[in-house]
Amino acid sequence: MSKEIYNKLPKTFNNQVQLLKQRGLTIENERKAERILTYVSYNRLSNYWFPMLKVPKEDEIFKEGSSFETIFRLYQFDSELRAVTFQAIEQIEISIRTQVIYHFSHQYDSGFWYEKVEAFSEYPNYIQFLSKMTKAVKSTKQEFILKYQRKYSQFLPPSWKSFELLTFTDLLSILKNIKNKKDIIPIAKSLGLHHSLLISWVESFIYIRNIIAHHGRLWNIILTIKPEWLKSPKGKWVNKWENNYDSDGQTMMRVDKNDKILKLYSSLCSILYCLQFINPYHKYKERLIELFEKYPEVDLYHMGFPSDWKDQDLWK
């Protein structure tokens, strides 16, 4: 089947409003809608109205009762959800960084343990990491690094200084490349996890963090990087972290019955789980519930929440 040539012309903001009305969307205040589209693109907002389209979705006709106000409220909800979730993941990232520095420095009895080739399983990855660390130290303007360089002869600072320059992804690469996997046991334990789950969970945290950093949508996403299920929790947990419905309330089809389709709920659960060990005084759960109450039009089912989520120990 041959592909067609894309020949649609750009539309004015007013034309965009009229097009949405023609497709059945209720717009009570056209001037307000046009102003919103001036600062939030049509294409970005389309991510939030997709579940409101009739089947077949390709026709782009809205279901009865769909309104522009609801779409923009979903957009605002998602923006606030990203903000509070970013703060929560930040706590996890800082905690993992602290644990990596502490345990590996004591394990190898040196702040320069990351320069020891024998500590890592893959030599190319080890060289790549050292190169990245060297570049970061060379280019930084951070005063604590500059102060170190003025006083000490070694170019690369000890891990408790240099690792403050690392990204979350850099930390993940270290965890993946450590030769003795038993060395990550205390790090996983600090999060309430078995060490076999640590990489999977960190990968999922980074995945969500990256979506947030690029202002992507969290609401209604299907996770492409999924955390592994926690079988033996050490703290409050849930009995499941998926539901079986898509955005239209229809049962999801699976190619593999063991391959669960996970949405944001599973990531929120994993973040909440780790926070109870990292910071027992965190307010992430309360902030999430406040958001849900502030935006009652948000259907949590679209985020993977099961009907009994409020009854789960983790959410009480």
Beta strands, then each sheet from edge to edge (+ up, - down):
end
